Amino acid sequence: MRLAALFAGVALALASLQPLLAADKVTLRLGDVKGDRFAALKASGELNNLPYDLKLTAFDSGAPVQEALNAGALDVGFTGDLPFLFVYAAGAPVKAVGAWQNNPDSIALLTRPDAGIHRLQDLKGKQIAVNRGGWGHYLLLGLLERAGLTPQDVTLRFLGPVDGRAALTSGAVAAWAPWEPYIATSTAIDGTVRVPDGGGKGIMSGYSYALARNEALQDAGKREAIADLLARLAKAQIWAQHHPQEFAGVLS
């Protein structure tokens, strides 16, 4: 129930002025990473009978969500902590309006069984694919420190998750740092494996955020819609925890 309390509190705070939805339906533009939270909303039935229109754009990682928010192409977006911190520090016109915590080991370093990486120290001299400024990049820096290595001991290839997966399976890189559901897809289909001690526990916070543009929060109708969406998302996440098989089927 912790997620429900968290999102309910955010929803109440956003709706504190109790604005009424306009007569014409508000359109809320939502950006999600790989559609994972949107999948929970849809599968749980929380998108039924929305009092506003919801337009989804799915992205392969958090950085493009941030770019779209910053450009005004989205009203609200779901993303991880690292992309948010980078753009917020740079003065992007966004605010965090909700948060949830994932298992830090849902972010991990993968390798091929034949790549010769059996421990973190074996990363020395290898080429590794990461998403610049995102979860994978931060995880790898933490893993190198854990192994007593430095960033100069490896060659970083800055690739998005689709290209990173292709680079690993083709042998262009020896390791790749993705997150779920990319981890499950790669290990199940490509035969890749997790690098021992290469998970995010102890390095990653595991936090993800719902972010909203300042303009959307200043619009009474969109502010009300965002509050409603966050309350629905809390219920959807609890539904997903209680129905893992159904959720896995929808996400796959």
Secondary structure, DSSP 8 states (H G I E B T S, - for coil): -HHHHHHHHHHHHHTTT-----SS--EEEEEEETTHHHHHHHHTTTTTT-SSEEEEEEESSHHHHHHHHHHTS-SEEEEEHHHHHHHHHTT-SEEEEEEEE--GGGBEEEE-TTS--SSGGGGTT-EEEE-TTSHHHHHHHHHHHHTT--GGGSEEEE--HHHHHHHHHHTSSSEE--BTTHHHHIIIII--EEEEEEESTTT---EEEEEEEHHHHHSHHHHHHHHHHHHHHHHHHHHHHH-HHHHHHHH-
